[in-house]
Amino acid sequence: MSSVIDNNKQNQRAFPRIAVTCPVLYLLPPAKRWQVAKLVDFSATGISMVCDEQLNIGADVSLQIKPGSQKIVPALSATGIVMRSEINDEHQYVISCKLTKVQR
């Protein structure tokens, strides 16, 4: 796992993004099976992750961040809303979610 805090002038956010890589489980209701994605970055109000399927913008999503032995990002459960879904050069989807509820 690696991490970088992005505090440059172009990232004028109330909460800075922290770039970190670890597993993320996500669930789109009414599905019953969790899917695996890779965390790209997170902040106090959102996350970015990479997965193999396109998620619809506006969809509700349940999330579980699983950092393992890494302590940069805490293990947490959250719910959120998909704000952006874009395909990358590796034919995976970069998903940005706004967090609506977080619990540790």
C-alpha positions as CSV (number, residue, x, y, z in Angstrom):
1,M,0.0,0.0,0.0
2,S,1.3,3.5,-0.8
3,S,-0.1,6.9,0.1
4,V,0.4,10.5,-0.9
5,I,-1.5,13.6,0.3
6,D,-2.5,15.8,-2.6
7,N,-2.4,19.4,-1.3
8,N,-1.4,21.3,-4.5
9,K,-3.0,24.5,-5.6
10,Q,-5.3,22.8,-8.2
11,N,-6.8,20.6,-5.4
12,Q,-8.6,23.4,-3.5
13,R,-10.8,21.2,-1.4
14,A,-12.0,21.6,2.1
15,F,-10.6,18.1,2.8
16,P,-7.5,17.0,1.0
17,R,-7.4,13.7,-1.0
18,I,-5.1,11.0,0.3
19,A,-3.9,8.7,-2.4
20,V,-3.7,5.2,-1.1
21,T,-4.2,1.7,-2.4
22,C,-6.1,-1.1,-0.6
23,P,-9.1,-3.3,-1.2
24,V,-12.6,-1.9,-1.1
25,L,-15.8,-4.0,-1.0
26,Y,-18.9,-2.5,-2.6
27,L,-22.5,-3.5,-2.8
28,L,-25.2,-2.1,-5.0
29,P,-28.7,-2.8,-3.7
30,P,-30.6,-5.1,-4.3
31,A,-27.5,-7.3,-4.9
32,K,-26.5,-9.6,-2.0
33,R,-22.9,-10.3,-3.0
34,W,-20.1,-7.8,-2.3
35,Q,-17.7,-7.0,-5.2
36,V,-14.0,-6.1,-4.9
37,A,-12.5,-2.9,-6.1
38,K,-9.2,-1.0,-5.4
39,L,-9.1,2.2,-3.5
40,V,-7.4,5.0,-5.4
41,D,-7.8,7.9,-3.0
42,F,-10.1,9.2,-0.2
43,S,-11.0,12.3,1.8
44,A,-13.4,13.0,4.6
45,T,-16.3,13.3,2.1
46,G,-15.6,10.9,-0.7
47,I,-13.6,8.1,-2.3
48,S,-12.3,7.1,-5.7
49,M,-11.9,3.4,-6.6
50,V,-11.3,1.2,-9.6
51,C,-13.5,-1.7,-10.4
52,D,-14.3,-4.0,-13.4
53,E,-17.9,-2.9,-13.8
54,Q,-19.6,0.4,-14.6
55,L,-21.7,1.9,-11.8
56,N,-24.6,4.1,-12.7
57,I,-24.2,7.8,-11.6
58,G,-26.6,8.5,-8.8
59,A,-26.6,4.9,-7.6
60,D,-26.6,4.2,-3.9
61,V,-23.6,2.1,-2.9
62,S,-22.5,0.4,0.4
63,L,-18.7,0.4,0.9
64,Q,-16.2,-1.4,3.2
65,I,-12.6,-0.3,3.2
66,K,-10.3,-3.1,4.1
67,P,-6.7,-1.8,4.8
68,G,-5.4,-5.0,6.3
69,S,-2.2,-4.3,8.2
70,Q,-1.7,-0.8,6.7
71,K,-2.6,2.0,9.1
72,I,-2.8,4.9,6.6
73,V,-6.5,4.5,6.1
74,P,-8.8,3.2,8.8
75,A,-11.1,0.2,8.3
76,L,-14.6,1.6,7.8
77,S,-18.0,1.0,6.5
78,A,-19.9,3.7,4.6
79,T,-22.7,4.4,2.3
80,G,-22.5,6.8,-0.6
81,I,-23.7,7.9,-4.0
82,V,-21.9,7.3,-7.3
83,M,-20.9,10.8,-8.6
84,R,-18.7,9.8,-11.6
85,S,-17.9,6.6,-13.5
86,E,-15.2,6.7,-16.2
87,I,-13.4,4.0,-18.1
88,N,-9.5,4.1,-17.9
89,D,-6.8,2.9,-20.3
90,E,-6.8,-0.6,-18.6
91,H,-10.6,-1.0,-19.4
92,Q,-11.5,-0.7,-15.8
93,Y,-13.9,1.9,-14.3
94,V,-12.8,4.8,-12.1
95,I,-15.7,5.4,-9.7
96,S,-16.0,8.5,-7.5
97,C,-18.4,8.3,-4.6
98,K,-19.7,11.0,-2.3
99,L,-19.9,9.5,1.2
100,T,-23.3,10.0,2.9
101,K,-22.7,8.0,6.1
102,V,-19.5,6.6,7.6
103,Q,-19.0,4.3,10.6
104,R,-15.9,2.7,12.0
